[in-house]
């Protein structure tokens, strides 16, 4: 089967990093496993070139979409790669910003190739967007499918504890304010790996150290060197799934905000944005350490995720024959 992937960021360098063992393979959304399964799978980074003039022409539309719907709209990528998309048996779009433009071209009748649309929580408030993502027999909604993680890259390893708590994540759904409120008076060491935007306007407690833009190797090292991992997210957000599964794959106990997005594995939950409850959970876990190993993580592996993609594609392929 000829499958074509669309990513919202360049992947050629990441693919090299994965092959070298410096990045987990789940950044490829199953592409490497589909190839091992015997399928012809391609992608292109052409749209991210500085010579892509379409990018500048559609940038006002991209900004408008981001402002009004909270997601990007990389129409330039879909248009630039249209010939390759037409030649594919199936298209896999890995998030909203690259998936919506493909659905738009299909809605216009410019593209007939079936599309796998992967996302974990898209706001369907717009009638126009509902039309795009509800086209019959050509759009598969993976929002309820837990993402996969590279359980070969992330696995337990006994090392000396360096931190009591580690928290990793840079999307806008993260809630470091609640985490800081919960731990500011505790005699513990906390490591947060995030983006500068996550900490705007926040007072960082003295017992917290911050890292930005670290490698996956250092993220893995931080997980392994922690007594527990905290996934603090805001109410009504879809955030933290990958971090949660990475931590579990490393055999770490996890405390997470109780949101539908994170209710995918048995961890310790607290009510989102409730600092007092989070503090209590942390204190209890420090007194009574738990361990969660990777033996049951095969269900959440990147290989299993790729298998689920194929299991969804085959029924659509059979209907189209």
VEXKOL-724823 format. One record per residue: residue number from 1; x, y, z of N, C-alpha, C in turn. Coordinates in Angstrom, 3 decimals. Layout:
BEGIN
     i         nX         nY         nZ        caX        caY        caZ         cX         cY         cZ
   NUM          X          Y          Z          X          Y          Z          X          Y          Z
...
END
This chain:
BEGIN
     i         nX         nY         nZ        caX        caY        caZ         cX         cY         cZ
     1      0.844     -1.193      0.000      0.000      0.000      0.000      0.879      1.243      0.000
     2      0.496      2.242     -0.753      1.238      3.494     -0.854      0.618      4.518      0.100
     3      1.335      4.848      1.167      0.835      5.755      2.204      1.714      6.988      2.244
     4      1.083      8.164      2.321      1.833      9.411      2.370      1.505     10.155      3.661
     5      2.555     10.568      4.380      2.414     11.272      5.649      2.564     12.780      5.478
     6      1.770     13.532      6.219      1.961     14.971      6.342      2.224     15.313      7.806
     7      3.307     16.046      8.038      3.663     16.520      9.375      3.556     18.045      9.420
     8      3.409     18.578     10.610      3.306     20.030     10.745      4.663     20.689     10.951
     9      5.718     19.866     11.087      7.093     20.348     11.206      7.998     19.417     10.410
    10      9.191     19.878     10.041     10.102     19.008      9.286     10.416     17.721     10.039
    11     10.578     16.631      9.296     10.837     15.348      9.930     12.098     14.649      9.415
    12     12.726     15.128      8.368     13.871     14.404      7.812     15.012     14.302      8.820
    13     15.321     15.392      9.509     16.384     15.335     10.514     15.964     14.476     11.703
    14     14.681     14.579     12.065     14.187     13.766     13.178     14.279     12.282     12.850
    15     13.991     11.932     11.598     14.085     10.525     11.201     15.518     10.024     11.354
    16     16.488     10.859     11.016     17.897     10.495     11.192     18.222     10.315     12.673
    17     17.672     11.205     13.501     17.911     11.114     14.940     17.303      9.834     15.523
    18     16.127      9.469     15.010     15.479      8.229     15.468     16.356      7.024     15.108
    19     16.842      6.972     13.886     17.675      5.853     13.436     18.972      5.761     14.249
    20     19.454      6.932     14.710     20.693      6.953     15.495     20.443      6.676     16.974
    21     19.168      6.533     17.367     18.840      6.253     18.759     18.840      7.464     19.657
    22     18.790      8.657     19.063     18.806      9.878     19.865     17.421     10.488     20.076
    23     16.426      9.937     19.392     15.048     10.357     19.561     14.145      9.139     19.558
    24     13.008      9.200     20.256     12.058      8.091     20.220     11.316      8.067     18.893
    25     10.923      6.883     18.465     10.305      6.785     17.142      8.863      7.287     17.105
    26      8.255      7.589     18.257      6.870      8.061     18.187      6.749      9.462     17.600
    27      7.864     10.150     17.406      7.802     11.448     16.718      7.458     11.261     15.242
    28      7.536     10.030     14.753      7.209      9.726     13.353      5.782      9.227     13.172
    29      5.031      9.088     14.274      3.615      8.683     14.219      3.404      7.361     13.476
    30      4.279      6.410     13.704      4.094      5.085     13.132      4.698      4.869     11.762
    31      5.262      5.891     11.157      5.795      5.765      9.792      6.830      4.660      9.685
    32      7.773      4.600     10.606      8.836      3.596     10.529      8.277      2.182     10.658
    33      7.253      2.009     11.494      6.660      0.678     11.665      5.859      0.268     10.428
    34      5.161      1.211      9.814      4.408      0.882      8.601      5.350      0.417      7.493
    35      6.518      1.014      7.432      7.509      0.550      6.464      7.961     -0.865      6.784
    36      8.167     -1.150      8.076      8.574     -2.506      8.460      7.469     -3.518      8.188
    37      6.213     -3.045      8.204      5.092     -3.928      7.893      4.997     -4.229      6.397
    38      5.835     -3.573      5.575      5.867     -3.855      4.150      5.176     -2.838      3.267
    39      4.748     -1.710      3.828      4.069     -0.692      3.042      5.072      0.333      2.516
    40      4.729      0.945      1.383      5.542      2.039      0.851      5.037      3.327      1.494
    41      5.876      3.937      2.312      5.454      5.112      3.090      6.410      6.259      2.819
    42      5.856      7.409      2.424      6.671      8.568      2.144      6.175      9.807      2.851
    43      6.988     10.851      2.783      6.609     12.170      3.294      7.515     13.186      2.621
    44      7.246     14.448      2.833      8.066     15.490      2.219      8.176     16.688      3.151
    45      9.385     17.248      3.223      9.625     18.481      3.984      9.689     19.705      3.075
    46      9.263     19.534      1.811      9.398     20.624      0.828      8.681     21.895      1.266
    47      7.560     21.749      1.941      6.775     22.924      2.322      7.480     23.773      3.367
    48      8.471     23.219      4.055      9.161     23.963      5.105     10.402     24.677      4.589
    49     10.637     24.569      3.283     11.774     25.254      2.676     11.548     26.756      2.660
    50     12.634     27.517      2.805     12.540     28.976      2.734     12.164     29.448      1.330
    51     12.263     28.547      0.354     11.923     28.906     -1.020     10.464     28.592     -1.357
    52      9.709     28.146     -0.381      8.287     27.887     -0.582      7.524     29.214     -0.545
    53      7.276     29.785     -1.704      6.620     31.089     -1.782      5.144     31.018     -1.383
    54      4.544     29.830     -1.540      3.145     29.686     -1.131      2.960     29.959      0.356
    55      3.999     29.673      1.133      3.911     29.868      2.580      3.603     31.319      2.910
    56      4.248     32.228      2.195      4.044     33.660      2.462      2.698     34.126      1.919
    57      2.233     33.521      0.845      0.950     33.926      0.273     -0.227     33.547      1.169
    58     -0.131     32.387      1.825     -1.257     31.927      2.652     -1.059     32.251      4.132
    59      0.014     32.918      4.500      0.272     33.204      5.912     -0.835     34.026      6.575
    60     -1.496     34.982      5.870     -2.625     35.665      6.529     -3.750     34.709      6.917
    61     -4.035     33.731      6.039     -5.058     32.734      6.354     -4.622     31.865      7.524
    62     -3.357     31.514      7.567     -2.814     30.718      8.671     -2.983     31.464      9.996
    63     -2.660     32.749     10.010     -2.776     33.541     11.238     -4.231     33.693     11.653
    64     -5.125     33.870     10.661     -6.550     34.006     10.973     -7.083     32.730     11.607
    65     -6.707     31.594     11.053     -7.160     30.311     11.590     -6.656     30.115     13.016
    66     -5.405     30.463     13.232     -4.812     30.292     14.549     -5.519     31.168     15.578
    67     -5.873     32.374     15.160     -6.542     33.313     16.075     -7.974     32.876     16.377
    68     -8.714     32.431     15.369    -10.137     32.140     15.538    -10.424     30.703     15.984
    69     -9.533     29.763     15.641     -9.813     28.366     15.949     -8.750     27.703     16.819
    70     -7.660     28.415     17.080     -6.624     27.864     17.946     -5.752     26.807     17.306
    71     -5.865     26.623     15.999     -5.033     25.659     15.276     -4.510     26.314     14.005
    72     -3.418     25.760     13.494     -2.864     26.269     12.248     -3.649     25.753     11.054
    73     -3.287     26.245      9.878     -3.958     25.838      8.635     -2.934     25.920      7.515
    74     -2.111     24.852      7.395     -0.984     24.856      6.474     -1.434     24.484      5.061
    75     -2.231     25.378      4.490     -2.766     25.145      3.155     -1.661     25.109      2.116
    76     -0.601     25.866      2.326      0.512     25.873      1.375      1.125     24.480      1.243
    77      1.235     23.767      2.341      1.789     22.412      2.312      0.897     21.472      1.500
    78     -0.406     21.537      1.759     -1.345     20.663      1.051     -1.333     20.942     -0.449
    79     -1.277     22.211     -0.844     -1.263     22.573     -2.261      0.043     22.152     -2.923
    80      1.149     22.382     -2.245      2.460     22.056     -2.798      2.611     20.552     -3.024
    81      2.040     19.766     -2.122      2.195     18.314     -2.189      0.996     17.622     -2.851
    82      0.096     18.395     -3.448     -1.121     17.835     -4.030     -0.853     16.706     -5.027
    83      0.110     16.831     -5.934      0.369     15.705     -6.859      0.722     14.405     -6.139
    84      1.522     14.498     -5.088      1.899     13.297     -4.335      0.720     12.751     -3.537
    85     -0.113     13.653     -3.040     -1.291     13.217     -2.289     -2.261     12.469     -3.193
    86     -2.372     12.908     -4.431     -3.269     12.250     -5.386     -2.781     10.862     -5.763
    87     -1.464     10.649     -5.733     -0.901      9.357     -6.121     -0.949      8.324     -5.007
    88     -1.161      8.779     -3.781     -1.143      7.866     -2.632     -2.446      7.071     -2.539
    89     -2.364      5.899     -1.903     -3.564      5.122     -1.602     -4.248      5.656     -0.355
    90     -3.438      6.202      0.546     -3.959      6.779      1.781     -3.057      7.908      2.236
    91     -3.652      8.887      2.885     -2.910     10.007      3.457     -3.058      9.944      4.969
    92     -1.952     10.072      5.682     -1.987     10.164      7.138     -1.593     11.583      7.526
    93     -2.524     12.318      8.128     -2.235     13.671      8.609     -2.137     13.616     10.123
    94     -1.058     14.169     10.657     -0.686     13.901     12.045     -1.204     14.914     13.058
    95     -1.787     15.993     12.619     -2.474     16.907     13.540     -3.382     17.841     12.748
    96     -4.021     18.778     13.462     -5.024     19.625     12.826     -4.450     20.571     11.776
    97     -3.296     21.173     12.050     -2.787     22.197     11.148     -2.438     21.651      9.769
    98     -2.016     20.383      9.706     -1.768     19.782      8.394     -2.955     18.957      7.920
    99     -3.826     18.535      8.832     -4.967     17.710      8.463     -6.137     18.477      7.900
   100     -6.432     19.636      8.477     -7.577     20.429      8.017     -7.443     20.882      6.566
   101     -6.261     21.362      6.141     -6.141     21.769      4.729     -6.372     20.619      3.749
   102     -5.939     19.400      4.110     -6.184     18.250      3.247     -7.678     17.969      3.174
   103     -8.359     18.028      4.331     -9.813     17.845      4.341    -10.502     18.932      3.523
   104     -9.951     20.142      3.533    -10.500     21.254      2.756    -10.393     20.973      1.264
   105     -9.233     20.479      0.818     -9.055     20.148     -0.600     -9.981     19.011     -1.019
   106    -10.232     18.083     -0.121    -11.162     16.993     -0.417    -12.591     17.529     -0.510
   107    -12.918     18.460      0.355    -14.247     19.084      0.357    -14.485     19.847     -0.947
   108    -13.411     20.477     -1.475    -13.510     21.202     -2.742    -13.557     20.263     -3.944
   109    -13.250     18.990     -3.745    -13.229     18.031     -4.844    -11.905     17.970     -5.577
   110    -10.867     18.619     -5.029     -9.552     18.624     -5.670     -8.733     17.390     -5.323
   111     -9.192     16.623     -4.354     -8.455     15.464     -3.883     -9.454     14.380     -3.482
   112     -9.189     13.150     -3.903    -10.098     12.046     -3.590     -9.458     10.973     -2.711
   113     -8.175     11.065     -2.480     -7.479     10.057     -1.689     -8.021     10.012     -0.263
   114     -8.330      8.818      0.264     -8.789      8.708      1.654     -7.748      9.256      2.632
   115     -8.244      9.832      3.685     -7.380     10.514      4.644     -7.566      9.966      6.056
   116     -6.452      9.638      6.693     -6.450      9.336      8.112     -6.131     10.644      8.847
   117     -7.040     11.045      9.694     -6.915     12.326     10.396     -6.642     12.026     11.864
   118     -5.408     12.254     12.305     -5.061     11.980     13.691     -5.084     13.270     14.507
   119     -5.836     13.266     15.580     -5.804     14.375     16.527     -6.311     13.877     17.865
   120     -6.101     14.671     18.936     -6.508     14.242     20.271     -7.424     15.246     20.942
   121     -8.097     16.074     20.168     -9.049     16.968     20.803     -9.279     18.255     20.041
   122    -10.001     18.161     18.959    -10.239     19.340     18.137    -11.567     19.981     18.486
   123    -11.584     21.279     18.629    -12.809     22.012     18.937    -13.651     22.143     17.682
   124    -14.818     21.504     17.701    -15.667     21.478     16.515    -16.767     22.542     16.573
   125    -16.487     23.703     17.084    -17.527     24.723     17.246    -17.954     25.347     15.917
   126    -17.081     25.332     14.931    -17.377     25.948     13.646    -18.151     24.998     12.741
   127    -19.279     25.463     12.170    -20.062     24.642     11.238    -19.231     24.288     10.005
   128    -18.413     25.232      9.561    -17.583     24.986      8.390    -16.576     23.865      8.655
   129    -15.942     23.896      9.830    -14.961     22.866     10.154    -15.625     21.515     10.338
   130    -16.848     21.510     10.848    -17.589     20.249     10.980    -17.798     19.598      9.615
   131    -18.079     20.425      8.608    -18.258     19.883      7.260    -16.973     19.234      6.757
   132    -15.836     19.845      7.101    -14.567     19.318      6.619    -14.238     17.964      7.238
   133    -14.505     17.811      8.533    -14.030     16.618      9.228    -15.070     15.512      9.322
   134    -16.239     15.713      8.712    -17.275     14.682      8.756    -17.612     14.134      7.368
   135    -16.662     14.191      6.448    -16.910     13.649      5.121    -16.959     12.117      5.193
   136    -17.990     11.485      4.657    -18.160     10.037      4.803    -17.118      9.221      4.048
   137    -16.682      8.129      4.691    -15.829      7.102      4.085    -14.418      7.560      3.727
   138    -14.102      8.804      3.987    -12.779      9.255      3.587    -12.006      9.874      4.742
   139    -12.595      9.958      5.910    -11.931     10.615      7.028    -12.060      9.744      8.265
   140    -10.948      9.365      8.839    -10.941      8.534     10.032    -10.519      9.389     11.212
   141    -11.344      9.403     12.255    -11.101     10.247     13.420    -10.392      9.430     14.491
   142     -9.145      9.789     14.794     -8.361      9.043     15.768     -8.303      9.729     17.124
   143     -9.248     10.602     17.411     -9.123     11.362     18.651     -9.239     10.486     19.895
   144     -9.879      9.325     19.782    -10.028      8.443     20.931     -8.947      7.376     20.996
   145     -8.042      7.347     20.042     -6.970      6.366     20.031     -5.762      6.906     20.795
   146     -5.366      6.262     21.907     -4.193      6.753     22.639     -2.961      6.737     21.754
   147     -2.152      7.760     21.816     -0.938      7.780     21.001      0.034      6.716     21.481
   148      0.941      6.351     20.611      1.940      5.358     20.976      3.244      6.016     21.387
   149      4.032      5.304     22.188      5.357      5.784     22.575      6.385      4.703     22.285
   150      7.608      5.118     22.144      8.720      4.220     21.840      9.170      3.554     23.137
   151      8.699      2.343     23.384      9.007      1.669     24.645     10.407      1.042     24.627
   152     11.068      1.086     23.483     12.473      0.679     23.436     13.359      1.835     23.877
   153     12.987      3.061     23.483     13.745      4.247     23.881     13.465      4.595     25.341
   154     12.173      4.631     25.707     11.779      4.920     27.084     11.514      3.603     27.810
   155     12.422      3.222     28.687     12.262      2.008     29.481     12.933      2.228     30.832
   156     12.554      1.441     31.833     13.123      1.650     33.175     14.621      1.393     33.228
   157     15.306      2.194     34.026     16.723      1.982     34.296     17.026      2.564     35.661
   158     17.635      1.778     36.513     17.922      2.239     37.859     19.094      3.218     37.852
   159     18.835      4.422     38.303     19.873      5.443     38.448     19.658      6.131     39.796
   160     20.633      6.885     40.223     20.520      7.631     41.473     19.507      8.758     41.307
   161     18.597      8.892     42.268     17.594      9.953     42.198     18.274     11.319     42.273
   162     17.902     12.186     41.347     18.411     13.559     41.327     17.325     14.554     41.701
   163     16.066     14.185     41.417     14.930     15.058     41.707     13.830     14.263     42.391
   164     13.060     14.970     43.204     11.863     14.351     43.762     10.750     14.320     42.722
   165     10.673     15.396     41.924      9.617     15.527     40.914     10.204     16.029     39.609
   166      9.737     15.459     38.519     10.026     15.986     37.185      8.702     16.208     36.475
   167      8.615     17.319     35.751      7.429     17.611     34.941      7.899     18.110     33.584
   168      7.380     17.481     32.528      7.842     17.767     31.164      6.650     18.140     30.291
   169      6.775     19.219     29.510      5.717     19.579     28.561      5.735     21.049     28.231
   170      5.495     21.360     26.963      5.619     22.751     26.513      4.386     23.289     25.801
   171      3.300     22.504     25.707      2.109     23.019     25.036      1.338     23.951     25.964
   172      0.388     24.688     25.398     -0.307     25.726     26.158     -1.291     25.165     27.182
   173     -1.538     23.853     27.143     -2.445     23.252     28.101     -1.802     22.937     29.444
   174     -0.489     23.118     29.563      0.200     22.802     30.811     -0.121     23.846     31.893
   175     -0.135     23.379     33.130     -0.557     24.217     34.257      0.531     24.243     35.328
   176      1.613     24.958     35.022      2.717     25.015     35.968      2.417     25.926     37.156
   177      1.454     26.799     37.028      1.068     27.641     38.159      0.571     26.776     39.324
   178     -0.310     25.819     39.024     -0.819     24.924     40.064      0.306     24.072     40.646
   179      1.189     23.573     39.789      2.320     22.782     40.277      3.180     23.600     41.228
   180      3.503     24.844     40.854      4.348     25.691     41.701      3.678     25.992     43.040
   181      2.374     26.242     43.008      1.647     26.490     44.246      1.675     25.267     45.166
   182      1.631     24.092     44.557      1.587     22.856     45.341      2.915     22.524     46.007
   183      4.024     22.867     45.363      5.322     22.391     45.860      6.193     23.485     46.481
   184      5.740     24.746     46.460      6.607     25.851     46.854      7.105     25.756     48.294
   185      6.326     25.145     49.192      6.729     25.064     50.601      7.231     23.674     51.000
   186      7.368     22.796     50.035      7.813     21.441     50.339      9.340     21.335     50.245
   187      9.971     20.577     51.126     11.436     20.431     51.104     11.879     19.397     50.061
   188     11.620     19.714     48.809     11.908     18.780     47.716     12.573     19.516     46.562
   189     13.154     18.729     45.643     13.769     19.283     44.432     12.892     18.941     43.226
   190     12.594     19.951     42.421     11.694     19.791     41.284     12.389     20.264     40.007
   191     12.276     19.471     38.963     12.795     19.848     37.638     11.623     19.997     36.682
   192     11.554     21.145     35.995     10.531     21.390     34.978     11.227     21.606     33.643
   193     10.800     20.854     32.633     11.318     21.013     31.272     10.160     21.495     30.416
   194     10.248     22.725     29.920      9.109     23.330     29.238      9.597     24.375     28.244
   195      8.707     25.274     27.863      9.002     26.379     26.957      8.882     27.682     27.744
   196      9.646     28.714     27.399      9.514     29.985     28.133      8.088     30.519     28.198
   197      7.291     30.266     27.159      5.918     30.775     27.148      5.078     30.181     28.272
   198      5.455     28.983     28.737      4.692     28.326     29.793      4.817     29.035     31.138
   199      5.855     29.835     31.290      6.153     30.407     32.602      5.946     31.906     32.665
   200      5.385     32.482     31.619      5.146     33.932     31.608      4.209     34.309     32.751
   201      4.640     35.268     33.562      3.819     35.760     34.663      3.832     34.904     35.910
   202      4.610     33.810     35.921      4.645     32.916     37.074      5.868     33.190     37.942
   203      5.706     33.048     39.240      6.817     33.109     40.182      7.368     31.699     40.365
   204      8.627     31.519     40.021      9.239     30.197     40.093      9.798     29.977     41.493
   205      9.304     28.973     42.213      9.803     28.704     43.575     11.292     28.381     43.593
   206     11.920     28.590     44.727     13.360     28.381     44.855     13.748     26.914     44.693
   207     12.825     26.011     44.949     13.150     24.585     44.856     12.887     24.002     43.472
   208     12.675     24.881     42.498     12.404     24.453     41.118     13.536     24.899     40.205
   209     14.060     23.986     39.404     15.014     24.334     38.349     14.340     24.113     37.000
   210     14.681     24.962     36.035     14.008     24.981     34.734     15.002     24.680     33.623
   211     14.566     23.866     32.667     15.330     23.641     31.444     14.425     23.917     30.247
   212     15.017     24.512     29.196     14.291     24.743     27.947     14.991     23.996     26.818
   213     14.217     23.504     25.875     14.734     22.959     24.611     15.840     21.926     24.816
   214     15.599     20.965     25.675     16.597     19.915     25.883     16.319     18.744     24.941
   215     17.311     17.912     24.747     17.174     16.759     23.856     16.317     15.684     24.511
   216     15.837     14.761     23.692     15.077     13.631     24.228     15.939     12.769     25.140
   217     17.230     12.703     24.872     18.122     11.936     25.740     18.136     12.527     27.149
   218     18.115     13.870     27.240     18.108     14.511     28.555     16.731     14.404     29.210
   219     15.671     14.404     28.396     14.333     14.183     28.949     14.268     12.797     29.578
   220     14.756     11.802     28.867     14.770     10.436     29.395     15.596     10.355     30.680
   221     16.734     11.046     30.695     17.588     11.056     31.879     16.863     11.692     33.068
   222     16.085     12.749     32.791     15.338     13.422     33.860     14.252     12.515     34.417
   223     13.507     11.836     33.538     12.494     10.891     34.007     13.123      9.846     34.940
   224     14.199      9.245     34.466     14.824      8.159     35.221     15.383      8.630     36.562
   225     15.811      9.882     36.623     16.394     10.411     37.849     15.388     11.017     38.810
   226     14.095     10.781     38.575     13.058     11.359     39.429     12.358     10.280     40.254
   227     11.831     10.705     41.404     11.036      9.793     42.224      9.612      9.668     41.679
   228      9.139     10.720     41.036      7.801     10.701     40.446      7.723     11.731     39.336
   229      6.707     11.603     38.495      6.468     12.557     37.410      5.077     13.156     37.592
   230      4.991     14.472     37.438      3.717     15.176     37.549      3.308     15.676     36.167
   231      2.056     15.437     35.785      1.510     15.959     34.529      0.430     16.976     34.896
   232      0.807     18.242     35.066     -0.179     19.255     35.444     -0.794     19.914     34.211
   233     -2.079     19.772     34.029     -2.743     20.395     32.881     -3.978     21.150     33.341
   234     -4.411     22.078     32.520     -5.573     22.910     32.833     -6.869     22.152     32.561
   235     -7.957     22.703     33.073     -9.271     22.117     32.814     -9.608     22.249     31.329
   236    -10.370     21.307     30.845    -10.914     21.365     29.474     -9.836     21.510     28.407
   237     -8.686     20.899     28.641     -7.631     20.913     27.627     -7.240     19.484     27.281
   238     -6.705     19.327     26.084     -6.170     18.032     25.660     -4.661     18.173     25.649
   239     -4.026     17.657     26.679     -2.601     17.901     26.870     -2.004     16.795     27.729
   240     -0.749     16.460     27.479      0.004     15.625     28.394      0.009     14.136     28.132
   241     -0.684     13.658     27.089     -0.761     12.209     26.865      0.616     11.579     26.631
   242      1.400     12.192     25.761      2.706     11.615     25.440      3.615     11.626     26.670
   243      3.651     12.732     27.408      4.487     12.807     28.607      4.084     11.748     29.624
   244      2.784     11.543     29.778      2.292     10.539     30.713      2.791      9.149     30.326
   245      2.676      8.801     29.041      3.081      7.478     28.588      4.599      7.314     28.608
   246      5.334      8.386     28.310      6.800      8.316     28.397      7.232      8.006     29.828
   247      6.604      8.692     30.794      6.959      8.478     32.197      6.627      7.058     32.638
   248      5.455      6.564     32.241      5.078      5.199     32.594      6.032      4.188     31.965
   249      6.436      4.446     30.740      7.366      3.545     30.066      8.710      3.484     30.786
   250      9.067      4.574     31.486     10.296      4.610     32.283     10.091      4.002     33.665
   251      8.883      3.505     33.937      8.611      2.848     35.200      8.364      3.779     36.358
   252      7.945      5.013     36.065      7.775      6.014     37.111      6.328      6.123     37.585
   253      6.129      6.354     38.896      4.791      6.702     39.359      4.414      8.084     38.843
   254      3.157      8.246     38.468      2.702      9.487     37.830      1.497     10.045     38.568
   255      1.523     11.350     38.810      0.357     12.087     39.290     -0.074     13.004     38.149
   256     -1.329     12.923     37.752     -1.796     13.680     36.596     -3.127     14.350     36.877
   257     -3.368     15.464     36.190     -4.673     16.118     36.258     -5.729     15.177     35.706
   258     -6.865     15.137     36.376     -7.927     14.210     35.949     -8.748     14.842     34.835
   259     -8.292     14.614     33.605     -8.983     15.097     32.414     -9.264     13.902     31.507
   260    -10.253     13.992     30.610    -10.516     12.881     29.684     -9.294     12.482     28.865
   261     -8.463     13.470     28.499     -7.289     13.170     27.681     -6.281     12.300     28.419
   262     -6.187     12.464     29.742     -5.195     11.720     30.512     -5.757     10.456     31.159
   263     -7.041     10.236     31.007     -7.658      9.046     31.591     -7.481      7.844     30.661
   264     -6.234      7.561     30.343     -5.918      6.484     29.412     -5.093      5.389     30.066
   265     -4.660      5.612     31.308     -3.830      4.636     32.003     -4.024      4.809     33.505
   266     -3.800      3.760     34.284     -4.001      3.847     35.730     -2.885      4.619     36.430
   267     -3.140      5.877     36.741     -2.195      6.713     37.470     -2.936      7.376     38.632
   268     -2.230      8.167     39.410     -2.843      8.899     40.512     -3.362     10.228     39.969
   269     -4.638     10.502     40.156     -5.232     11.711     39.603     -5.537     12.736     40.700
   270     -5.517     14.006     40.298     -5.985     15.101     41.147     -6.901     15.980     40.308
   271     -7.748     16.735     40.965     -8.639     17.645     40.247     -7.836     18.766     39.608
   272     -8.023     19.010     38.313     -7.236     20.042     37.626     -7.330     21.388     38.331
   273     -6.173     22.057     38.416     -6.043     23.405     38.975     -6.367     23.463     40.473
   274     -6.284     22.312     41.145     -6.490     22.250     42.595     -5.142     21.999     43.252
   275     -4.463     23.090     43.642     -3.105     22.986     44.176     -3.065     22.248     45.504
   276     -4.058     22.464     46.356     -4.086     21.805     47.670     -4.183     20.291     47.518
   277     -5.024     19.837     46.592     -5.171     18.399     46.374     -3.913     17.803     45.757
   278     -3.303     18.534     44.827     -2.067     18.058     44.216     -0.968     17.938     45.273
   279     -0.876     18.927     46.162      0.122     18.884     47.236     -0.087     17.657     48.119
   280     -1.333     17.371     48.463     -1.638     16.210     49.294     -1.218     14.920     48.599
   281     -1.511     14.805     47.313     -1.149     13.605     46.555      0.370     13.427     46.508
   282      1.082     14.531     46.327      2.548     14.468     46.293      3.091     13.991     47.635
   283      2.586     14.558     48.722      3.055     14.170     50.049      2.777     12.699     50.331
   284      1.604     12.227     49.923      1.257     10.831     50.136      2.174      9.900     49.346
   285      2.476     10.289     48.121      3.323      9.448     47.277      4.765      9.429     47.775
   286      5.231     10.559     48.299      6.586     10.604     48.855      6.704      9.704     50.089
   287      5.634      9.617     50.870      5.637      8.760     52.056      5.511      7.280     51.687
   288      4.756      7.004     50.641      4.494      5.624     50.230      4.806      5.457     48.745
   289      6.082      5.348     48.405      6.461      5.294     46.984      5.816      4.110     46.256
   290      5.426      4.377     45.033      4.879      3.349     44.157      5.804      3.186     42.967
   291      5.720      2.027     42.335      6.478      1.846     41.104      5.565      1.271     40.038
   292      5.675      1.809     38.848      4.880      1.334     37.719      5.855      1.005     36.605
   293      5.935     -0.257     36.216      6.928     -0.681     35.244      6.339     -0.764     33.850
   294      7.195     -0.971     32.884      6.797     -0.910     31.488      6.255     -2.232     30.943
   295      6.076     -3.254     31.829      5.665     -4.566     31.344      4.306     -4.538     30.639
   296      3.453     -3.599     31.025      2.119     -3.526     30.425      2.012     -2.415     29.386
   297      3.134     -1.904     28.921      3.132     -0.754     28.025      3.029     -1.130     26.557
   298      3.018     -2.414     26.226      2.970     -2.800     24.818      1.706     -2.280     24.123
   299      0.619     -2.160     24.884     -0.626     -1.625     24.310     -0.451     -0.189     23.852
   300      0.460      0.529     24.517      0.682      1.936     24.201      1.940      2.158     23.375
   301      2.464      1.112     22.776      3.701      1.244     22.009      3.445      1.889     20.654
   302      4.477      2.472     20.094      4.372      3.074     18.759      4.105      1.997     17.709
   303      4.600      0.794     17.933      4.315     -0.309     17.008      2.828     -0.644     17.016
   304      2.245     -0.704     18.194      0.820     -1.007     18.299     -0.017      0.106     17.681
   305      0.432      1.348     17.853     -0.280      2.477     17.250     -0.293      2.359     15.733
   306      0.848      1.986     15.155      0.919      1.797     13.701     -0.011      0.668     13.258
   307     -0.101     -0.376     14.059     -1.009     -1.482     13.736     -2.453     -1.022     13.734
   308     -2.791     -0.109     14.662     -4.156      0.414     14.705     -4.469      1.260     13.473
   309     -3.473      1.991     12.984     -3.679      2.760     11.758     -4.051      1.826     10.608
   310     -3.284      0.739     10.472     -3.556     -0.219      9.398     -4.917     -0.870      9.578
   311     -5.293     -1.184     10.815     -6.585     -1.829     11.055     -7.743     -0.912     10.698
   312     -7.525      0.405     10.781     -8.553      1.365     10.383     -8.566      1.576      8.866
   313     -7.389      1.511      8.260     -7.285      1.734      6.816     -7.907      0.588      6.016
   314     -7.674     -0.638      6.411     -8.101     -1.792      5.620     -9.619     -1.818      5.334
   315    -10.500     -1.546      6.304    -11.923     -1.557      5.989    -12.306     -0.505      4.949
   316    -11.674      0.675      5.020    -11.971      1.720      4.042    -11.468      1.304      2.659
   317    -10.275      0.691      2.624     -9.711      0.234      1.349    -10.629     -0.804      0.705
   318    -11.137     -1.721      1.500    -12.019     -2.775      0.965    -13.315     -2.194      0.397
   319    -13.829     -1.138      1.039    -15.075     -0.508      0.559    -14.841      0.212     -0.766
   320    -13.635      0.727     -0.953    -13.354      1.501     -2.152    -13.002      0.624     -3.355
   321    -12.775     -0.659     -3.119    -12.398     -1.562     -4.223    -13.618     -1.923     -5.064
END
